[in-house]
Amino acid sequence: MADSGERFKRKQFGNRFLKNEDDVFKHNAWDNVEWDEDQENQALSQVCEHVKTKMTLEKSIDLENNADQHWDNFYSVHQEKFFKNRCWLFTEFPEIKSLKDEKSSCILEVGCGVGNSVFPILSHCSGTNVHVYCCDFSSNAIKILKENSEYNEEHCTAFVCDITNDDWNPPFALESLDIILLVFVLSAVKPEKLKHVVRKFYEYLKPGGIILFRDYGRYDMAQLRFKEGRCISENYYSRGDGTLVYFFTQDDLKNLFVDAGFEEVQNLIDRRMQVNRGKQLKMYRVWIQCKYRKPISK
């Protein structure tokens, strides 16, 4: 079990720290930026205002019932050009690199989109017995991923899956996965369905297998920028394109995974200040990075 202090420290996200406020516009980003009490209170006040102007129940139900269509539309518009390849994965999650040393390993990325994590992993694991499974809610995303020249069915299997369903019908067996990778994906799941989803992860991981997680934290800039009528429920919103997003706390995630039987390995909060030097603007990002392991024996 992780030391309680580790949940509030950051080890790998970066090493650029703002020590002198006069230097703030010298770089594009600063790591581990502490918030003072006034900033916390202002963020809380903004979020409370969001709840007061929630969207109608009818509209929120329609958005949730048609979530796959909104993600299909997103990928139809943006194709493979919206996200950059996530080469930072190997720094933050060295567990992926260690798969190269295994005789035969399987990794699943849930919410793979068009392959911004998948293709760097495939490249890194080239020539090994690592098989990459990847799934997404959007059939358009999977279609685009499979059309990529780097997609190779011998080493990668992509499939459409709604992880909130009782039966995934996946191309792998129970307790067969070494790693499940979740990068900004659980935030798109309706909060009431998260416990079910995490239990499914537990079923498909091998004993000793690990969840690698990175997602939006409470009071991230994206949350504070929402306008009236975009809030569905507390900390759960609809973007302008109809896609949905939830903003987590560390305790949310600890309770979610530990209650499902996982052991906590890491639970870190990343408060990063991004800077627009041209416009002299400060933008505060809040992300959470976690690792949870399935016990080898109960």
Secondary structure, 3 states (H helix, E strand, C coil): CCCHHHHHCCCCCCCCCCCCHHHHHHCCEECCCCCCHHHHHHHHHHHHHHHHCCCCHHHHHHHHHCHHHHHHHHHHHHCCCCCCCCCCHHHHCHHHHHHHHCCCEEEEEECCCCCCCHHHHHHHCCCCCEEEEEEECCHHHHHHHHHCCCCCCCCEEEEECCCCCCCCCCCCCCCCEEEEEEECCHHHCCHHHHHHHHHHHHHHEEEEEEEEEEEEECCCHHHHCCCCCCEEECCEEECCCCCEEECECHHHHHHHHHHCCCEEEEEEEEEEEEEECCCCEEEEEEEEEEEEECCCCC
